[in-house]
Structures are given as C-alpha cells and as structure tokens.
Amino acid sequence: MTALILQARLDSSRLAGKSMLDLGGRPLIFRVMEALAIIKCDIKVLACPDDCIEAFGPLAKEAGFELVNGPKDDVLARYCLAIRRFNPDRIIRATGDNPFVFSDAAETLNEEALALGADYSVFFGLPYGAAVESVNSEALFKAEREAQSAYERENVCPYLYGHSELFRLHRPLAPRCWQDSNMRVTVDTEEDFERALMLFNELSGLSPSERSRGLAVISAYRSCVPYRSVP
C-alpha cells in the first residue's frame, strides 16, 4: 500500500502565510493538493501542525486528502503518526510549497523504488520544486527512533540518505525529458510566488491533470519566465 503524504504549515519565515496565498483563485496549498491528487496511490494525507487544522481541514476534505496533525517542528514524527494511522508500506513524500510537482515523474520514481526495494528514492536533475521522494515506511520508523538532530527531524529524510550503510538508496538522474536544473518552480519567496503566478496563468487553459505533467510545466515555464535567468 502506498500513501502520498504532504507536509505543510501556515507560518513561513521567508514568505508569511504562503500556504493560503491566492494562486489562480484558490489557496496555494489547495493547488499543491490538486497537482498531487493526480499521482496514483492508495491514500493521500495532509500532515500538518496542530495549529493548521482549522485552515487546512476544509481544503483537505475538498481535495480528497485525509488530515493528520502533529508536532510543528518534528516533521519526521508527523509522518510516522500518519503511517501508524493508515499502515502504508511505501510513502511518496511531498511538501506544501511545490504546486508544480511532475506527477508523471513521481509515478515513475515510485515504480522504480518498489521494483528495486529501495528504502529511499529521488530523481536528480528535475526543476527545483518538481520532485517528490519515495520512502519505505520501516526506514522512516528507524529514522524516527535514531535521528537526533533538529535538521534530521524537521526535514524527514536526511537521516536515510546520510546513512547509506543502513539503507538502500536509489538516486538516479531523471530521464532527460524531465531534466532542467535551471528551472525553479517552488514557492519559498515573494519572487518565487510572482513566478508561480505567471506559470499558473500560462497553464490555466489546461486541466489539473494536464497541468501536472512534466513536459507541460517545462514548456509553459520557458514561455513565460526569462529563461536561464533564475538562480
């Protein structure tokens, strides 16, 4: 059983309240869930801090996501709470600042991870903000027991890829059709959000399913953003 677990929170030091910023008439966090809803899996979960339930609850329900709440800064523990509740053996991990995740690349990555029995998988070379991670649930439980630093707890997977002697890692270069490390499609700053508005407008004539395909995002980005100018 595979669960897609999306982590999100309301506060952000670089872009205050970014989860609820308006992107094409809906909050950013809804657009993220809308993109992720295309990915094939058995259950989709929004894992958020306790103080986000009121704001996120109705949006999660509308998007078809279950809501799990837990510690704000110990995101690893939040993931493990969701795993214990729904009992998946495989996790697709996504974050709430990426409304342009490549759903086709995510499915391909997860299929490869399952076939290889990998504990941790990610594609290198995708645009920044277009990727997800595929993780074995038992590996996350081991990390929960053993990870000590605040960085490892907040960022969920560093303990796994930092201990290659303990876990089976699969971190290939993405297929060429999805590669472009010069693109930035995450939303972490005001500049990122302005770029996201342009990109969403460029994709607005497409259905949510079409908007989440990697080639569609790349083509739209190159049409509306000064290419190769993004750090």
FIKOLZA-1660 file (N, C-alpha, C; in steps of 0.1 Angstrom, whole numbers, plus 5000, padded with zeros to 4 digits):
% residues 231
   i   px   py   pz ch aa at
   1 5008 4988 5000  A  M  N
   1 5000 5000 5000  A  M CA
   1 5009 5012 5000  A  M  C
   2 5006 5022 4991  A  T  N
   2 5013 5034 4990  A  T CA
   2 5005 5046 4995  A  T  C
   3 5011 5054 5004  A  A  N
   3 5004 5066 5008  A  A CA
   3 5012 5078 5003  A  A  C
   4 5005 5088 4997  A  L  N
   4 5012 5101 4995  A  L CA
   4 5010 5110 5007  A  L  C
   5 5020 5114 5013  A  I  N
   5 5019 5123 5025  A  I CA
   5 5025 5136 5022  A  I  C
   6 5017 5147 5023  A  L  N
   6 5021 5161 5020  A  L CA
   6 5023 5168 5034  A  L  C
   7 5034 5174 5036  A  Q  N
   7 5037 5181 5048  A  Q CA
   7 5034 5196 5045  A  Q  C
   8 5028 5203 5054  A  A  N
   8 5025 5218 5052  A  A CA
   8 5023 5224 5065  A  A  C
   9 5025 5237 5065  A  R  N
   9 5023 5245 5077  A  R CA
   9 5019 5259 5073  A  R  C
  10 5013 5267 5082  A  L  N
  10 5009 5280 5079  A  L CA
  10 5020 5291 5079  A  L  C
  11 5028 5290 5089  A  D  N
  11 5039 5300 5091  A  D CA
  11 5051 5297 5082  A  D  C
  12 5057 5308 5078  A  S  N
  12 5069 5306 5070  A  S CA
  12 5078 5319 5072  A  S  C
  13 5091 5317 5075  A  S  N
  13 5099 5328 5078  A  S CA
  13 5102 5337 5066  A  S  C
  14 5102 5331 5054  A  R  N
  14 5106 5339 5042  A  R CA
  14 5094 5344 5035  A  R  C
  15 5083 5338 5036  A  L  N
  15 5071 5342 5029  A  L CA
  15 5059 5340 5038  A  L  C
  16 5055 5349 5046  A  A  N
  16 5045 5347 5056  A  A CA
  16 5032 5343 5050  A  A  C
  17 5026 5333 5056  A  G  N
  17 5013 5328 5052  A  G CA
  17 5012 5323 5038  A  G  C
  18 5023 5317 5033  A  K  N
  18 5023 5314 5018  A  K CA
  18 5013 5303 5015  A  K  C
  19 5010 5294 5024  A  S  N
  19 5001 5283 5021  A  S CA
  19 4987 5288 5017  A  S  C
  20 4983 5300 5022  A  M  N
  20 4970 5305 5019  A  M CA
  20 4970 5316 5009  A  M  C
  21 4981 5319 5003  A  L  N
  21 4982 5329 4992  A  L CA
  21 4974 5324 4980  A  L  C
  22 4968 5334 4973  A  D  N
  22 4959 5331 4962  A  D CA
  22 4967 5328 4950  A  D  C
  23 4965 5316 4945  A  L  N
  23 4971 5311 4932  A  L CA
  23 4960 5307 4923  A  L  C
  24 4956 5316 4913  A  G  N
  24 4946 5312 4904  A  G CA
  24 4932 5310 4910  A  G  C
  25 4929 5318 4921  A  G  N
  25 4916 5318 4927  A  G CA
  25 4915 5308 4939  A  G  C
  26 4925 5300 4942  A  R  N
  26 4924 5291 4953  A  R CA
  26 4937 5292 4961  A  R  C
  27 4937 5289 4974  A  P  N
  27 4950 5289 4982  A  P CA
  27 4961 5280 4976  A  P  C
  28 4973 5285 4978  A  L  N
  28 4984 5277 4973  A  L CA
  28 4984 5263 4977  A  L  C
  29 4981 5260 4990  A  I  N
  29 4981 5246 4995  A  I CA
  29 4970 5238 4987  A  I  C
  30 4959 5244 4983  A  F  N
  30 4950 5236 4975  A  F CA
  30 4955 5233 4962  A  F  C
  31 4962 5242 4956  A  R  N
  31 4968 5239 4943  A  R CA
  31 4979 5228 4943  A  R  C
  32 4986 5228 4955  A  V  N
  32 4996 5217 4957  A  V CA
  32 4988 5204 4957  A  V  C
  33 4978 5203 4965  A  M  N
  33 4970 5191 4966  A  M CA
  33 4963 5187 4953  A  M  C
  34 4959 5197 4946  A  E  N
  34 4953 5195 4933  A  E CA
  34 4963 5188 4923  A  E  C
  35 4975 5192 4923  A  A  N
  35 4986 5186 4915  A  A CA
  35 4989 5172 4920  A  A  C
  36 4990 5170 4933  A  L  N
  36 4994 5157 4938  A  L CA
  36 4983 5147 4937  A  L  C
  37 4970 5152 4936  A  A  N
  37 4959 5142 4935  A  A CA
  37 4959 5134 4923  A  A  C
  38 4967 5138 4913  A  I  N
  38 4968 5130 4900  A  I CA
  38 4977 5118 4902  A  I  C
  39 4986 5118 4912  A  I  N
  39 4995 5107 4914  A  I CA
  39 4988 5094 4918  A  I  C
  40 4991 5083 4912  A  K  N
  40 4985 5071 4916  A  K CA
  40 4990 5066 4930  A  K  C
  41 4981 5064 4939  A  C  N
  41 4985 5058 4952  A  C CA
  41 4972 5054 4959  A  C  C
  42 4973 5048 4971  A  D  N
  42 4961 5042 4977  A  D CA
  42 4954 5052 4986  A  D  C
  43 4962 5062 4992  A  I  N
  43 4956 5072 5001  A  I CA
  43 4965 5084 5000  A  I  C
  44 4958 5096 5002  A  K  N
  44 4966 5108 5002  A  K CA
  44 4963 5115 5016  A  K  C
  45 4974 5120 5022  A  V  N
  45 4973 5126 5035  A  V CA
  45 4980 5139 5036  A  V  C
  46 4973 5149 5042  A  L  N
  46 4979 5162 5045  A  L CA
  46 4983 5161 5060  A  L  C
  47 4996 5162 5063  A  A  N
  47 5002 5161 5076  A  A CA
  47 5006 5175 5080  A  A  C
  48 4999 5181 5090  A  C  N
  48 5001 5195 5094  A  C CA
  48 5003 5196 5109  A  C  C
  49 5008 5208 5113  A  P  N
  49 5008 5210 5128  A  P CA
  49 4994 5212 5133  A  P  C
  50 4993 5212 5146  A  D  N
  50 4980 5213 5153  A  D CA
  50 4974 5226 5150  A  D  C
  51 4981 5237 5148  A  D  N
  51 4975 5250 5146  A  D CA
  51 4970 5253 5132  A  D  C
  52 4971 5242 5124  A  C  N
  52 4967 5244 5110  A  C CA
  52 4953 5237 5107  A  C  C
  53 4948 5230 5116  A  I  N
  53 4936 5222 5114  A  I CA
  53 4925 5230 5109  A  I  C
  54 4922 5241 5115  A  E  N
  54 4910 5249 5111  A  E CA
  54 4911 5254 5097  A  E  C
  55 4923 5259 5093  A  A  N
  55 4926 5265 5080  A  A CA
  55 4926 5254 5069  A  A  C
  56 4933 5243 5072  A  F  N
  56 4936 5233 5062  A  F CA
  56 4925 5222 5061  A  F  C
  57 4917 5220 5072  A  G  N
  57 4908 5209 5072  A  G CA
  57 4898 5209 5060  A  G  C
  58 4890 5220 5058  A  P  N
  58 4881 5220 5047  A  P CA
  58 4887 5218 5033  A  P  C
  59 4899 5224 5032  A  L  N
  59 4906 5223 5019  A  L CA
  59 4911 5209 5016  A  L  C
  60 4916 5202 5027  A  A  N
  60 4920 5188 5025  A  A CA
  60 4908 5179 5022  A  A  C
  61 4897 5181 5028  A  K  N
  61 4885 5173 5025  A  K CA
  61 4880 5175 5011  A  K  C
  62 4880 5188 5006  A  E  N
  62 4876 5191 4992  A  E CA
  62 4886 5184 4982  A  E  C
  63 4899 5184 4986  A  A  N
  63 4909 5178 4976  A  A CA
  63 4910 5163 4977  A  A  C
  64 4902 5157 4987  A  G  N
  64 4903 5142 4988  A  G CA
  64 4915 5137 4997  A  G  C
  65 4920 5146 5006  A  F  N
  65 4931 5142 5014  A  F CA
  65 4926 5140 5029  A  F  C
  66 4931 5130 5035  A  E  N
  66 4929 5128 5049  A  E CA
  66 4938 5138 5057  A  E  C
  67 4934 5142 5069  A  L  N
  67 4942 5152 5076  A  L CA
  67 4947 5145 5089  A  L  C
  68 4961 5147 5091  A  V  N
  68 4967 5142 5103  A  V CA
  68 4975 5153 5109  A  V  C
  69 4973 5156 5121  A  N  N
  69 4980 5167 5128  A  N CA
  69 4990 5162 5138  A  N  C
  70 5001 5169 5140  A  G  N
  70 5012 5165 5149  A  G CA
  70 5021 5177 5152  A  G  C
  71 5033 5173 5157  A  P  N
  71 5043 5184 5161  A  P CA
  71 5047 5193 5149  A  P  C
  72 5048 5206 5152  A  K  N
  72 5052 5215 5142  A  K CA
  72 5066 5213 5137  A  K  C
  73 5076 5212 5146  A  D  N
  73 5090 5211 5141  A  D CA
  73 5095 5197 5139  A  D  C
  74 5089 5187 5146  A  D  N
  74 5093 5174 5144  A  D CA
  74 5085 5167 5133  A  D  C
  75 5088 5171 5120  A  V  N
  75 5080 5166 5109  A  V CA
  75 5082 5151 5107  A  V  C
  76 5093 5146 5110  A  L  N
  76 5095 5132 5109  A  L CA
  76 5085 5124 5118  A  L  C
  77 5083 5129 5130  A  A  N
  77 5073 5123 5139  A  A CA
  77 5059 5124 5133  A  A  C
  78 5056 5136 5126  A  R  N
  78 5043 5138 5120  A  R CA
  78 5041 5127 5109  A  R  C
  79 5051 5124 5101  A  Y  N
  79 5050 5114 5091  A  Y CA
  79 5047 5100 5097  A  Y  C
  80 5054 5098 5108  A  C  N
  80 5052 5084 5114  A  C CA
  80 5038 5083 5120  A  C  C
  81 5033 5094 5125  A  L  N
  81 5019 5094 5130  A  L CA
  81 5009 5090 5119  A  L  C
  82 5012 5095 5107  A  A  N
  82 5003 5092 5096  A  A CA
  82 5005 5078 5091  A  A  C
  83 5017 5073 5092  A  I  N
  83 5020 5059 5088  A  I CA
  83 5013 5049 5098  A  I  C
  84 5014 5052 5110  A  R  N
  84 5007 5044 5120  A  R CA
  84 4992 5044 5119  A  R  C
  85 4987 5055 5115  A  R  N
  85 4972 5056 5113  A  R CA
  85 4967 5048 5101  A  R  C
  86 4974 5048 5090  A  F  N
  86 4969 5042 5077  A  F CA
  86 4977 5030 5073  A  F  C
  87 4988 5027 5079  A  N  N
  87 4996 5015 5077  A  N CA
  87 5001 5012 5062  A  N  C
  88 5005 5022 5055  A  P  N
  88 5012 5020 5042  A  P CA
  88 5026 5015 5044  A  P  C
  89 5030 5007 5034  A  D  N
  89 5044 5003 5035  A  D CA
  89 5054 5011 5026  A  D  C
  90 5048 5020 5018  A  R  N
  90 5055 5029 5010  A  R CA
  90 5050 5043 5010  A  R  C
  91 5058 5053 5011  A  I  N
  91 5054 5067 5012  A  I CA
  91 5059 5075 5000  A  I  C
  92 5051 5083 4994  A  I  N
  92 5055 5093 4985  A  I CA
  92 5055 5106 4993  A  I  C
  93 5066 5112 4995  A  R  N
  93 5067 5124 5003  A  R CA
  93 5067 5137 4995  A  R  C
  94 5058 5146 4998  A  A  N
  94 5057 5159 4991  A  A CA
  94 5057 5170 5001  A  A  C
  95 5060 5182 4996  A  T  N
  95 5060 5194 5005  A  T CA
  95 5050 5205 5000  A  T  C
  96 5045 5213 5009  A  G  N
  96 5035 5222 5006  A  G CA
  96 5038 5235 4999  A  G  C
  97 5051 5236 4994  A  D  N
  97 5055 5248 4987  A  D CA
  97 5057 5245 4972  A  D  C
  98 5053 5233 4967  A  N  N
  98 5055 5229 4954  A  N CA
  98 5042 5226 4946  A  N  C
  99 5036 5236 4940  A  P  N
  99 5024 5234 4932  A  P CA
  99 5026 5229 4918  A  P  C
 100 5038 5227 4914  A  F  N
 100 5041 5222 4900  A  F CA
 100 5049 5209 4900  A  F  C
 101 5046 5200 4910  A  V  N
 101 5052 5187 4910  A  V CA
 101 5049 5180 4897  A  V  C
 102 5059 5172 4892  A  F  N
 102 5057 5164 4880  A  F CA
 102 5050 5151 4884  A  F  C
 103 5037 5150 4882  A  S  N
 103 5030 5138 4886  A  S CA
 103 5035 5125 4878  A  S  C
 104 5039 5127 4866  A  D  N
 104 5044 5115 4858  A  D CA
 104 5057 5111 4863  A  D  C
 105 5066 5120 4866  A  A  N
 105 5079 5117 4872  A  A CA
 105 5078 5110 4886  A  A  C
 106 5068 5115 4893  A  A  N
 106 5066 5109 4907  A  A CA
 106 5062 5095 4906  A  A  C
 107 5053 5092 4897  A  E  N
 107 5048 5078 4895  A  E CA
 107 5059 5069 4890  A  E  C
 108 5067 5074 4881  A  T  N
 108 5079 5066 4876  A  T CA
 108 5089 5063 4887  A  T  C
 109 5092 5074 4895  A  L  N
 109 5101 5072 4906  A  L CA
 109 5096 5061 4916  A  L  C
 110 5084 5062 4919  A  N  N
 110 5078 5053 4929  A  N CA
 110 5078 5038 4924  A  N  C
 111 5075 5037 4911  A  E  N
 111 5075 5024 4905  A  E CA
 111 5089 5018 4905  A  E  C
 112 5099 5026 4902  A  E  N
 112 5113 5021 4903  A  E CA
 112 5117 5018 4917  A  E  C
 113 5113 5026 4927  A  A  N
 113 5117 5023 4941  A  A CA
 113 5111 5010 4945  A  A  C
 114 5098 5007 4941  A  L  N
 114 5091 4995 4945  A  L CA
 114 5098 4983 4939  A  L  C
 115 5102 4984 4926  A  A  N
 115 5108 4973 4919  A  A CA
 115 5122 4970 4925  A  A  C
 116 5129 4980 4929  A  L  N
 116 5142 4978 4935  A  L CA
 116 5143 4975 4950  A  L  C
 117 5131 4977 4956  A  G  N
 117 5131 4975 4971  A  G CA
 117 5139 4986 4978  A  G  C
 118 5139 4998 4972  A  A  N
 118 5147 5009 4978  A  A CA
 118 5141 5015 4990  A  A  C
 119 5149 5018 5000  A  D  N
 119 5144 5025 5012  A  D CA
 119 5142 5040 5009  A  D  C
 120 5150 5046 5001  A  Y  N
 120 5148 5060 4998  A  Y CA
 120 5152 5062 4983  A  Y  C
 121 5143 5070 4976  A  S  N
 121 5145 5073 4962  A  S CA
 121 5141 5087 4959  A  S  C
 122 5149 5093 4950  A  V  N
 122 5146 5106 4945  A  V CA
 122 5153 5108 4931  A  V  C
 123 5147 5115 4922  A  F  N
 123 5153 5119 4909  A  F CA
 123 5162 5131 4911  A  F  C
 124 5174 5131 4906  A  F  N
 124 5182 5143 4904  A  F CA
 124 5180 5149 4891  A  F  C
 125 5182 5162 4890  A  G  N
 125 5181 5169 4877  A  G CA
 125 5168 5175 4873  A  G  C
 126 5157 5172 4881  A  L  N
 126 5144 5178 4879  A  L CA
 126 5145 5193 4883  A  L  C
 127 5136 5201 4877  A  P  N
 127 5135 5215 4882  A  P CA
 127 5133 5216 4897  A  P  C
 128 5138 5226 4903  A  Y  N
 128 5137 5227 4918  A  Y CA
 128 5123 5230 4922  A  Y  C
 129 5117 5220 4929  A  G  N
 129 5103 5221 4933  A  G CA
 129 5094 5211 4925  A  G  C
 130 5100 5204 4916  A  A  N
 130 5091 5195 4908  A  A CA
 130 5092 5180 4913  A  A  C
 131 5100 5177 4922  A  A  N
 131 5103 5163 4926  A  A CA
 131 5096 5159 4939  A  A  C
 132 5094 5146 4941  A  V  N
 132 5090 5141 4953  A  V CA
 132 5100 5130 4957  A  V  C
 133 5099 5124 4969  A  E  N
 133 5107 5113 4974  A  E CA
 133 5098 5101 4976  A  E  C
 134 5104 5089 4974  A  S  N
 134 5097 5077 4977  A  S CA
 134 5105 5070 4988  A  S  C
 135 5098 5066 4998  A  V  N
 135 5104 5061 5011  A  V CA
 135 5097 5049 5016  A  V  C
 136 5105 5040 5021  A  N  N
 136 5100 5028 5028  A  N CA
 136 5095 5032 5042  A  N  C
 137 5084 5028 5046  A  S  N
 137 5078 5031 5059  A  S CA
 137 5087 5027 5070  A  S  C
 138 5092 5014 5070  A  E  N
 138 5100 5009 5080  A  E CA
 138 5113 5017 5082  A  E  C
 139 5118 5022 5070  A  A  N
 139 5130 5031 5071  A  A CA
 139 5127 5044 5079  A  A  C
 140 5115 5049 5077  A  L  N
 140 5112 5061 5084  A  L CA
 140 5110 5059 5099  A  L  C
 141 5105 5047 5102  A  F  N
 141 5104 5043 5116  A  F CA
 141 5118 5042 5123  A  F  C
 142 5127 5037 5115  A  K  N
 142 5141 5036 5120  A  K CA
 142 5147 5050 5122  A  K  C
 143 5144 5059 5113  A  A  N
 143 5149 5072 5114  A  A CA
 143 5143 5079 5126  A  A  C
 144 5130 5077 5128  A  E  N
 144 5123 5083 5140  A  E CA
 144 5129 5078 5153  A  E  C
 145 5133 5066 5154  A  R  N
 145 5140 5061 5166  A  R CA
 145 5154 5066 5168  A  R  C
 146 5161 5068 5157  A  E  N
 146 5175 5071 5158  A  E CA
 146 5180 5085 5155  A  E  C
 147 5172 5092 5146  A  A  N
 147 5177 5106 5143  A  A CA
 147 5176 5115 5155  A  A  C
 148 5187 5122 5157  A  Q  N
 148 5188 5131 5168  A  Q CA
 148 5188 5146 5166  A  Q  C
 149 5193 5150 5154  A  S  N
 149 5194 5165 5152  A  S CA
 149 5181 5171 5148  A  S  C
 150 5179 5184 5151  A  A  N
 150 5167 5191 5147  A  A CA
 150 5166 5191 5132  A  A  C
 151 5177 5192 5125  A  Y  N
 151 5177 5192 5110  A  Y CA
 151 5171 5179 5105  A  Y  C
 152 5175 5168 5110  A  E  N
 152 5170 5155 5106  A  E CA
 152 5156 5153 5109  A  E  C
 153 5151 5158 5120  A  R  N
 153 5137 5157 5124  A  R CA
 153 5128 5166 5115  A  R  C
 154 5133 5178 5113  A  E  N
 154 5124 5187 5105  A  E CA
 154 5124 5184 5090  A  E  C
 155 5134 5178 5085  A  N  N
 155 5135 5176 5071  A  N CA
 155 5132 5161 5066  A  N  C
 156 5129 5153 5076  A  V  N
 156 5124 5139 5074  A  V CA
 156 5134 5129 5069  A  V  C
 157 5140 5132 5058  A  C  N
 157 5148 5121 5051  A  C CA
 157 5163 5122 5052  A  C  C
 158 5169 5133 5057  A  P  N
 158 5184 5133 5058  A  P CA
 158 5190 5122 5065  A  P  C
 159 5184 5116 5075  A  Y  N
 159 5190 5105 5082  A  Y CA
 159 5191 5093 5073  A  Y  C
 160 5182 5091 5064  A  L  N
 160 5182 5080 5055  A  L CA
 160 5194 5081 5045  A  L  C
 161 5194 5093 5038  A  Y  N
 161 5205 5094 5027  A  Y CA
 161 5218 5098 5034  A  Y  C
 162 5218 5101 5046  A  G  N
 162 5231 5103 5053  A  G CA
 162 5237 5091 5059  A  G  C
 163 5230 5079 5058  A  H  N
 163 5235 5067 5063  A  H CA
 163 5233 5056 5053  A  H  C
 164 5241 5057 5042  A  S  N
 164 5239 5048 5031  A  S CA
 164 5243 5033 5035  A  S  C
 165 5250 5032 5046  A  E  N
 165 5254 5019 5051  A  E CA
 165 5242 5012 5057  A  E  C
 166 5231 5019 5061  A  L  N
 166 5220 5013 5067  A  L CA
 166 5208 5012 5058  A  L  C
 167 5208 5020 5047  A  F  N
 167 5196 5020 5038  A  F CA
 167 5200 5018 5024  A  F  C
 168 5190 5012 5016  A  R  N
 168 5192 5011 5002  A  R CA
 168 5187 5023 4995  A  R  C
 169 5196 5030 4988  A  L  N
 169 5193 5043 4982  A  L CA
 169 5192 5042 4967  A  L  C
 170 5183 5049 4961  A  H  N
 170 5181 5049 4946  A  H CA
 170 5180 5064 4943  A  H  C
 171 5190 5070 4937  A  R  N
 171 5190 5084 4934  A  R CA
 171 5196 5087 4920  A  R  C
 172 5189 5082 4910  A  P  N
 172 5193 5083 4896  A  P CA
 172 5191 5097 4891  A  P  C
 173 5198 5100 4880  A  L  N
 173 5194 5112 4872  A  L CA
 173 5181 5110 4865  A  L  C
 174 5172 5120 4865  A  A  N
 174 5159 5118 4859  A  A CA
 174 5160 5116 4844  A  A  C
 175 5150 5109 4838  A  P  N
 175 5150 5108 4824  A  P CA
 175 5152 5122 4818  A  P  C
 176 5158 5123 4806  A  R  N
 176 5162 5135 4800  A  R CA
 176 5150 5145 4797  A  R  C
 177 5138 5139 4794  A  C  N
 177 5127 5147 4791  A  C CA
 177 5122 5156 4802  A  C  C
 178 5126 5152 4815  A  W  N
 178 5121 5160 4826  A  W CA
 178 5133 5168 4832  A  W  C
 179 5144 5167 4827  A  Q  N
 179 5156 5174 4833  A  Q CA
 179 5156 5189 4830  A  Q  C
 180 5159 5197 4840  A  D  N
 180 5162 5211 4838  A  D CA
 180 5165 5217 4852  A  D  C
 181 5177 5216 4856  A  S  N
 181 5180 5221 4870  A  S CA
 181 5181 5236 4871  A  S  C
 182 5180 5243 4859  A  N  N
 182 5180 5258 4859  A  N CA
 182 5166 5263 4862  A  N  C
 183 5156 5255 4862  A  M  N
 183 5142 5260 4865  A  M CA
 183 5139 5259 4880  A  M  C
 184 5132 5269 4884  A  R  N
 184 5128 5269 4899  A  R CA
 184 5113 5271 4899  A  R  C
 185 5106 5261 4904  A  V  N
 185 5091 5261 4904  A  V CA
 185 5085 5259 4918  A  V  C
 186 5094 5261 4928  A  T  N
 186 5089 5260 4942  A  T CA
 186 5085 5274 4946  A  T  C
 187 5078 5275 4957  A  V  N
 187 5074 5289 4963  A  V CA
 187 5079 5290 4977  A  V  C
 188 5090 5298 4977  A  D  N
 188 5097 5300 4990  A  D CA
 188 5099 5314 4994  A  D  C
 189 5098 5323 4983  A  T  N
 189 5100 5337 4985  A  T CA
 189 5089 5345 4977  A  T  C
 190 5089 5358 4979  A  E  N
 190 5080 5366 4971  A  E CA
 190 5083 5365 4956  A  E  C
 191 5095 5365 4952  A  E  N
 191 5099 5363 4938  A  E CA
 191 5094 5350 4933  A  E  C
 192 5095 5339 4941  A  D  N
 192 5090 5326 4936  A  D CA
 192 5075 5327 4934  A  D  C
 193 5068 5334 4943  A  F  N
 193 5054 5334 4942  A  F CA
 193 5050 5342 4929  A  F  C
 194 5056 5353 4926  A  E  N
 194 5053 5360 4914  A  E CA
 194 5056 5351 4902  A  E  C
 195 5066 5344 4902  A  R  N
 195 5069 5334 4891  A  R CA
 195 5059 5324 4890  A  R  C
 196 5054 5319 4902  A  A  N
 196 5043 5309 4902  A  A CA
 196 5030 5314 4896  A  A  C
 197 5027 5327 4899  A  L  N
 197 5015 5333 4893  A  L CA
 197 5016 5333 4877  A  L  C
 198 5028 5337 4872  A  M  N
 198 5029 5337 4858  A  M CA
 198 5028 5323 4852  A  M  C
 199 5034 5313 4858  A  L  N
 199 5034 5300 4853  A  L CA
 199 5020 5294 4854  A  L  C
 200 5013 5296 4865  A  F  N
 200 4999 5291 4866  A  F CA
 200 4990 5297 4856  A  F  C
 201 4992 5310 4853  A  N  N
 201 4984 5317 4843  A  N CA
 201 4987 5311 4829  A  N  C
 202 4999 5308 4826  A  E  N
 202 5003 5302 4814  A  E CA
 202 4997 5288 4812  A  E  C
 203 4995 5281 4823  A  L  N
 203 4989 5267 4823  A  L CA
 203 4974 5267 4825  A  L  C
 204 4968 5279 4826  A  S  N
 204 4954 5280 4831  A  S CA
 204 4944 5273 4821  A  S  C
 205 4948 5272 4809  A  G  N
 205 4938 5265 4799  A  G CA
 205 4938 5250 4800  A  G  C
 206 4947 5245 4808  A  L  N
 206 4948 5230 4809  A  L CA
 206 4940 5225 4821  A  L  C
 207 4936 5212 4821  A  S  N
 207 4930 5206 4833  A  S CA
 207 4941 5204 4843  A  S  C
 208 4937 5201 4856  A  P  N
 208 4947 5198 4866  A  P CA
 208 4956 5187 4863  A  P  C
 209 4950 5176 4856  A  S  N
 209 4959 5165 4852  A  S CA
 209 4969 5169 4842  A  S  C
 210 4965 5177 4832  A  E  N
 210 4974 5182 4822  A  E CA
 210 4985 5191 4828  A  E  C
 211 4980 5200 4837  A  R  N
 211 4990 5209 4843  A  R CA
 211 5001 5203 4851  A  R  C
 212 4998 5190 4856  A  S  N
 212 5008 5184 4864  A  S CA
 212 5018 5175 4857  A  S  C
 213 5017 5175 4844  A  R  N
 213 5027 5167 4836  A  R CA
 213 5039 5175 4834  A  R  C
 214 5051 5168 4835  A  G  N
 214 5063 5175 4835  A  G CA
 214 5066 5183 4822  A  G  C
 215 5063 5177 4810  A  L  N
 215 5066 5184 4798  A  L CA
 215 5058 5197 4796  A  L  C
 216 5045 5196 4801  A  A  N
 216 5036 5208 4801  A  A CA
 216 5042 5219 4809  A  A  C
 217 5047 5216 4821  A  V  N
 217 5052 5226 4830  A  V CA
 217 5065 5232 4824  A  V  C
 218 5073 5224 4819  A  I  N
 218 5086 5229 4813  A  I CA
 218 5083 5238 4801  A  I  C
 219 5074 5234 4793  A  S  N
 219 5071 5242 4781  A  S CA
 219 5065 5256 4785  A  S  C
 220 5055 5255 4795  A  A  N
 220 5049 5268 4800  A  A CA
 220 5059 5277 4806  A  A  C
 221 5068 5271 4814  A  Y  N
 221 5078 5279 4821  A  Y CA
 221 5087 5286 4811  A  Y  C
 222 5091 5279 4801  A  R  N
 222 5100 5285 4791  A  R CA
 222 5093 5296 4783  A  R  C
 223 5080 5295 4783  A  S  N
 223 5072 5305 4776  A  S CA
 223 5070 5318 4784  A  S  C
 224 5070 5317 4797  A  C  N
 224 5066 5329 4805  A  C CA
 224 5077 5334 4814  A  C  C
 225 5087 5327 4816  A  V  N
 225 5098 5331 4825  A  V CA
 225 5111 5334 4817  A  V  C
 226 5117 5345 4819  A  P  N
 226 5130 5348 4813  A  P CA
 226 5140 5336 4815  A  P  C
 227 5142 5328 4805  A  Y  N
 227 5148 5315 4806  A  Y CA
 227 5163 5317 4810  A  Y  C
 228 5168 5308 4818  A  R  N
 228 5182 5307 4823  A  R CA
 228 5186 5319 4832  A  R  C
 229 5176 5327 4836  A  S  N
 229 5179 5338 4844  A  S CA
 229 5176 5336 4859  A  S  C
 230 5171 5324 4862  A  V  N
 230 5167 5321 4876  A  V CA
 230 5178 5314 4883  A  V  C
 231 5182 5319 4895  A  P  N
 231 5194 5313 4902  A  P CA
 231 5190 5299 4908  A  P  C
% end
